[in-house]
Amino acid sequence: MNDWRMTKNYCTYCQNLVEGVRIRCAECPDIDLCLPCYACGAEFGSHKKDHDYIVLDNLDFPIYGVSINWTAGEELLLLDSVEQYGFGNWNDISSHVETKSAEECKNHYIALYIHGNIGQVTFPDSFKARIVDHTAEPGFSPPSHNQPIPPADLTVQEQHELGYMPYRDDFERDYDNAAESEISGLCLHHEDDEIDTVFKLAQVDKYRQRLKERQRRKTIAREHGLLSQFFQNRQQTTKITKKKPGKEDLHQRLQVFSQVLSTAEREQYFENLDKEKLIKQKIKELQKYRRNGITKLEDCHEYDVERCMRDKKKDTTNKKKMVSMATTKRTSMVSKKAANEENANSSSQRGNASPKSEMQLVHDPSTLPGFELLSAREHKLCSSIGMKPASYVTVKTCILKDFLQRRQGVPVKVRYPSGLEKSHRLKIINFLTEAGWIGAA
């Protein structure tokens, strides 16, 4: 905007300086007359007194009344300086207006353009800017309408590795970190066409969607404690090079569903999966009893005892056959080399006795060591699977120790006694789970 004080107008007829209202000829170019010359009907050159004219003013008149004592030119200078120097820089604003002091500029602007009718229409209460104090102490966060998320529980080293800033509760690099680059150069101009405006608004809406996705990922990571789990899993990975697929791998594969489940729902979901696994195992066991003609639960124990004795008798028969075959072979050999091989085979057979024989139970279990340490239900279990009390106590100790270490988050590799059948181990685990010694695995 051109400064009206910089322009000085002179009467074309009398050459005197015109201050205030002047008359410009609408038919002749560059003809300005002061009021006295116009009133006298001055004529010169091609200009005639009956030409059309335009009344011009140097803005030397009040807009809001004589009592305000501010001319229209000063009002324009005030608004222009506030836009240029910013609200609050009253000394610079006063220097720009020149005719008013800083206090007068402040009082006049606040009274007319903020608290006055113009301010009430321009700045309604529902859209007034909310001032935020950025000079507060570190760690202070202004109140929010939403429930605040607690800061991540990370050590100083972990914070540096992730680029996490605890006072701001934010990261140096966010998800979709370049989202702001799409709108950084956007601005609305009065010369924009309607299609340009719509296109820019569409870009802003797309940016808002990307911000929502960024906040959604932050919320999921914070609610499910994924930041701390990241470092725990990395520590476990450095210690364990090989691991069988198990419960942890299943949970890792199902981690994607955490974005649609809350923490409580996720834990309940995994617990139901574990229960389903146990129920399926129990169903397979009952189906096996049904295929063998067992229709009552009280007959299952007797069936297991008889099956164990039958398997034991079958193992004894097989051993006798192997011994007879070895004897026949020894008698057929007459050379010294055959005799040496026979001695080596017999010594190896003695040294590598079947570990299953050590795990079998005799007919009178009360005479075996460790019998007094077991309950009545454990006696029945050992009798059904044909296991000695001492061997059962060893397996039970390994299972309980493994369960306690896993609860504490310590990765372990259980080593069961050699010769222990997988079906026997599963039965012992199911028994301890139903008895409440361990949780669902």
C-alpha positions in Angstrom: 0.0 0.0 0.0 1.4 3.4 -0.9 1.9 5.8 2.0 -0.5 8.7 1.6 1.9 11.0 3.4 4.5 10.5 0.7 2.3 12.1 -2.0 2.1 15.9 -2.1 -0.6 17.4 -4.4 -0.4 20.9 -5.9 -3.2 22.9 -7.5 -2.6 23.0 -11.3 -4.0 26.5 -11.5 -2.5 28.4 -8.5 0.4 26.0 -7.8 -0.4 26.0 -4.0 -0.1 22.8 -1.9 -3.4 21.1 -1.5 -4.0 19.6 1.9 -7.3 17.8 2.4 -10.0 17.7 -0.3 -9.1 18.4 -4.0 -11.0 18.3 -7.3 -9.7 16.2 -10.2 -11.0 16.7 -13.8 -12.5 13.5 -15.2 -11.9 14.6 -18.8 -8.5 16.3 -18.7 -5.5 14.3 -17.6 -3.5 15.4 -14.5 -5.7 18.4 -13.7 -6.1 18.9 -9.9 -7.7 22.0 -8.4 -7.9 23.3 -4.9 -11.4 24.2 -3.6 -11.0 28.0 -4.0 -9.9 27.7 -7.7 -12.7 25.3 -8.4 -15.2 27.6 -6.7 -14.1 30.5 -8.9 -14.6 28.4 -12.0 -10.9 28.5 -13.1 -10.4 27.6 -16.8 -7.1 27.2 -18.7 -5.9 25.4 -21.8 -8.4 22.7 -22.8 -9.9 22.5 -19.3 -13.4 24.1 -18.9 -15.3 24.7 -15.8 -18.3 22.5 -16.9 -16.2 19.3 -17.2 -17.0 16.3 -15.1 -15.0 16.1 -11.9 -14.0 13.7 -9.1 -13.7 14.6 -5.4 -10.4 13.2 -3.8 -9.3 13.4 -0.2 -6.0 12.9 1.6 -7.8 10.8 4.3 -7.6 13.6 6.7 -11.0 12.9 8.3 -12.1 10.7 11.2 -13.9 7.4 10.6 -15.2 6.6 14.1 -16.2 10.1 15.0 -14.5 13.3 16.0 -14.1 12.2 19.6 -11.8 9.4 18.6 -9.3 11.8 17.2 -7.9 9.3 14.6 -8.0 10.1 10.9 -8.7 7.6 8.2 -5.0 7.8 7.1 -3.8 7.0 10.7 -6.2 4.1 10.9 -4.7 2.6 7.7 -1.2 3.2 8.9 -2.0 1.5 12.2 -3.5 -1.6 10.6 -0.6 -1.8 8.1 2.0 -1.6 10.8 0.3 -4.2 13.0 0.4 -6.6 10.0 4.0 -5.7 9.3 5.6 -5.7 12.8 3.2 -8.0 14.6 0.8 -7.5 17.5 2.6 -6.2 20.6 5.5 -4.4 18.9 4.0 -1.0 19.8 7.2 1.0 19.6 7.7 0.0 16.0 4.1 0.6 15.2 4.2 4.1 16.8 7.3 4.9 14.7 5.4 3.9 11.5 2.3 5.9 12.4 4.5 8.9 13.6 1.6 11.0 14.9 0.7 8.7 17.8 2.6 7.3 20.7 3.0 3.6 21.5 0.5 3.7 24.3 -2.1 5.5 22.1 -1.6 2.9 19.4 -2.0 0.0 21.9 -5.1 1.4 23.5 -6.8 2.4 20.3 -6.2 -1.0 18.6 -7.3 -3.1 21.5 -10.4 -0.9 22.2 -11.6 -0.8 18.5 -10.2 -3.9 16.8 -10.3 -6.5 19.6 -12.9 -5.6 22.2 -14.9 -3.4 19.9 -17.6 -4.4 17.4 -15.0 -5.2 14.7 -13.2 -7.5 17.1 -16.4 -9.3 18.3 -17.3 -10.1 14.7 -13.7 -11.0 13.6 -12.6 -13.0 16.7 -15.6 -14.8 18.2 -15.1 -16.6 21.5 -15.2 -20.1 20.0 -12.3 -19.3 17.7 -10.0 -17.2 19.9 -6.4 -18.4 19.9 -5.3 -20.3 23.0 -1.9 -19.1 24.2 0.5 -21.9 25.3 3.4 -21.1 27.7 6.5 -22.5 26.0 8.8 -21.3 28.9 7.5 -23.8 31.4 9.8 -26.2 33.2 11.0 -29.3 31.3 8.6 -32.2 31.6 5.6 -30.0 31.9 2.8 -30.8 29.5 -0.4 -28.7 29.1 -3.7 -30.4 30.0 -5.3 -32.4 27.3 -8.9 -33.5 26.6 -7.7 -37.0 25.8 -6.3 -39.4 28.3 -2.5 -39.0 28.3 -0.3 -41.9 27.5 2.4 -42.6 30.1 5.9 -42.0 28.8 7.8 -45.1 27.6 9.8 -46.9 30.3 13.2 -47.0 28.7 16.8 -46.6 29.9 18.9 -43.7 28.8 20.9 -45.9 26.4 17.7 -47.3 24.8 16.3 -43.8 24.5 19.4 -42.8 22.5 19.2 -45.8 20.3 15.5 -45.1 19.4 15.9 -41.3 19.2 13.3 -40.9 21.9 12.9 -37.6 23.7 11.2 -38.2 27.1 10.4 -34.5 27.9 8.5 -34.2 24.6 7.3 -37.8 24.6 8.2 -38.0 20.9 10.8 -39.4 18.5 13.3 -37.7 16.3 12.0 -39.8 13.3 8.4 -40.8 13.2 6.5 -43.2 11.0 6.1 -41.6 7.5 8.6 -38.9 8.6 8.3 -37.1 5.2 4.6 -36.5 5.4 5.0 -32.7 6.0 7.0 -32.3 2.8 3.8 -32.7 0.8 2.2 -29.5 2.2 5.2 -27.4 3.3 5.0 -25.3 0.1 1.2 -24.9 0.0 -0.5 -21.5 0.5 -3.8 -20.0 -0.6 -3.8 -16.9 -2.9 -6.6 -14.7 -4.0 -5.7 -15.4 -7.6 -6.2 -19.2 -7.2 -9.0 -20.8 -9.3 -11.6 -23.0 -7.6 -9.9 -26.2 -8.9 -6.6 -25.0 -7.4 -8.2 -24.5 -4.0 -9.9 -27.8 -4.1 -6.6 -29.5 -5.0 -4.8 -27.9 -2.1 -7.5 -28.8 0.4 -7.3 -32.4 -0.9 -3.6 -32.5 -0.2 -4.2 -31.1 3.3 -6.8 -33.8 4.0 -4.4 -36.5 2.8 -1.8 -35.1 5.2 -4.3 -35.3 8.1 -5.0 -38.9 7.3 -1.2 -39.7 7.4 -1.0 -37.9 10.8 -3.9 -40.1 12.1 -2.1 -43.2 11.0 1.1 -42.1 12.7 -0.7 -41.4 15.9 -2.5 -44.8 15.7 0.8 -46.7 15.4 2.2 -44.8 18.4 -0.9 -45.6 20.5 -0.7 -49.3 19.6 3.0 -49.5 20.4 2.5 -47.7 23.8 -0.6 -49.6 24.9 1.0 -53.0 24.2 4.4 -52.1 25.5 6.1 -52.9 22.2 9.0 -50.5 22.9 10.3 -52.4 25.9 9.5 -55.8 24.3 11.7 -54.8 21.4 14.8 -54.6 23.6 13.8 -57.8 25.5 13.4 -59.8 22.4 16.7 -58.5 21.0 18.5 -59.6 24.1 16.9 -63.0 24.0 17.8 -63.3 20.3 21.5 -62.7 21.0 21.6 -65.5 23.6 19.5 -68.0 21.6 20.7 -69.0 18.2 18.4 -72.0 17.7 15.0 -72.4 19.1 12.2 -74.9 18.4 8.9 -73.4 17.2 6.7 -73.1 20.2 4.4 -70.8 22.1 6.6 -67.7 21.6 6.7 -68.2 17.9 3.0 -68.5 17.7 2.5 -65.3 19.7 5.0 -63.6 17.3 3.1 -64.7 14.2 -0.2 -63.5 15.7 1.3 -60.1 16.8 -0.3 -58.4 13.7 -3.7 -58.8 15.4 -2.6 -56.5 18.3 -3.7 -53.5 16.2 -7.4 -54.5 16.5 -7.3 -55.9 20.1 -6.8 -54.2 23.4 -4.2 -55.5 25.9 -6.7 -57.4 27.9 -8.4 -58.9 24.8 -5.0 -60.0 23.4 -4.0 -61.8 26.6 -7.4 -63.5 26.7 -7.0 -64.5 23.1 -3.6 -66.2 23.7 -5.0 -67.9 26.8 -7.9 -69.3 24.8 -5.4 -70.7 22.2 -3.5 -72.5 25.0 -6.7 -74.0 26.4 -7.7 -75.1 22.9 -4.4 -76.9 22.5 -4.9 -78.8 25.8 -8.5 -79.7 24.9 -7.4 -81.1 21.6 -4.8 -83.3 23.3 -7.4 -84.5 25.7 -9.8 -85.3 22.9 -7.1 -87.4 21.1 -6.5 -89.3 24.2 -10.2 -90.0 24.7 -10.5 -91.1 21.1 -7.7 -93.5 21.6 -9.5 -95.0 24.6 -12.8 -95.3 22.6 -11.0 -97.1 19.7 -9.8 -99.7 22.3 -13.3 -100.2 23.7 -13.1 -98.0 26.8 -16.3 -96.1 27.4 -15.9 -95.1 31.1 -13.3 -92.9 32.7 -12.8 -95.2 35.7 -11.7 -98.0 33.2 -8.9 -95.8 31.7 -6.5 -96.3 34.6 -6.9 -100.1 34.4 -6.4 -100.0 30.6 -3.2 -97.9 31.0 -1.8 -100.4 33.5 -2.5 -103.4 31.3 -1.1 -101.6 28.2 2.1 -100.8 30.1 2.5 -104.5 31.2 1.8 -105.6 27.6 4.4 -103.3 26.3 6.8 -104.5 29.0 6.2 -108.1 28.0 6.7 -107.3 24.3 10.0 -105.6 25.1 11.1 -108.7 27.1 10.2 -111.1 24.2 12.1 -108.9 21.7 15.2 -109.0 24.0 15.0 -112.8 24.3 14.9 -113.0 20.5 17.9 -110.8 20.1 19.8 -112.8 22.7 19.0 -116.1 21.0 20.0 -114.7 17.6 23.3 -113.4 19.1 23.9 -116.9 20.7 23.3 -118.6 17.4 25.7 -116.3 15.7 28.4 -116.8 18.3 28.2 -120.6 18.0 28.6 -120.4 14.3 31.8 -118.3 14.5 35.1 -120.2 15.1 37.7 -117.7 14.3 39.5 -115.5 16.8 38.3 -112.3 15.1 34.7 -113.5 15.4 35.3 -114.2 19.1 36.7 -110.7 19.7 33.7 -109.1 18.0 31.4 -111.3 20.1 33.1 -110.0 23.3 32.8 -106.4 22.0 29.2 -106.8 21.2 28.4 -108.3 24.6 30.3 -105.5 26.4 28.5 -102.8 24.4 25.1 -104.4 25.1 25.9 -104.4 28.8 27.0 -100.8 28.7 24.1 -99.5 26.6 21.3 -101.1 28.5 17.9 -99.8 27.4 17.1 -96.7 29.4 13.5 -97.7 29.2 14.2 -100.5 31.7 15.3 -97.9 34.2 12.1 -96.0 33.7 9.8 -99.0 34.2 7.9 -99.7 37.4 8.0 -103.1 39.2 4.9 -104.8 40.5 5.4 -103.6 44.2 6.1 -99.9 43.9 6.0 -99.3 47.7 9.5 -100.8 48.0 11.1 -98.4 45.6 12.9 -95.2 46.7 10.8 -92.0 46.4 7.5 -93.7 46.8 6.7 -91.9 50.1 7.2 -88.5 48.4 4.2 -89.0 46.0 0.5 -88.4 46.5 -2.2 -91.0 45.8 -2.9 -89.4 42.4 0.8 -89.4 41.6 1.0 -93.1 42.5 -1.8 -93.9 40.0 0.0 -91.8 37.3 3.3 -93.6 37.8 1.5 -96.9 37.8 -0.4 -96.1 34.6 2.7 -95.0 32.6 5.0 -97.6 34.2 7.5 -95.1 35.7 9.5 -95.4 38.9 8.8 -92.8 41.7 12.4 -91.5 41.6 12.3 -91.0 37.9 8.9 -89.3 38.2 10.3 -86.9 40.8 13.2 -86.0 38.5 11.0 -85.3 35.5 8.6 -83.3 37.7 11.5 -81.2 39.1 12.7 -80.4 35.5 9.2 -79.3 34.4 8.6 -77.1 37.5 12.0 -75.4 37.2 11.4 -74.8 33.5 8.0 -73.2 34.2 9.4 -70.9 36.9 12.3 -69.7 34.7 10.0 -69.0 31.8 7.7 -66.9 34.0 10.7 -64.8 35.0 11.5 -64.3 31.3 14.7 -66.4 31.3 15.1 -68.5 28.1 15.9 -72.1 29.0 16.4 -75.4 27.2 15.0 -78.2 29.3 17.0 -81.5 29.4 14.8 -84.4 30.4 16.2 -87.8 31.5 17.2 -89.9 28.6 14.8 -92.6 27.5 11.7 -90.6 28.6 8.9 -91.1 26.1 7.1 -88.0 24.7 3.7 -89.4 25.6 4.8 -89.9 29.2 6.1 -86.4 29.4 2.9 -84.9 28.0 0.8 -86.9 30.5 3.0 -85.6 33.4 2.6 -82.0 32.1 -1.2 -82.4 31.7 -1.4 -83.8 35.2 0.7 -80.9 36.7 -1.5 -78.4 34.8 -4.8 -79.9 36.0 -3.4 -80.0 39.6 -2.5 -76.3 39.5 1.3 -76.8 39.8 2.0 -75.0 36.5 0.0 -72.8 34.1 -1.2 -73.7 30.7 1.7 -74.2 28.3 
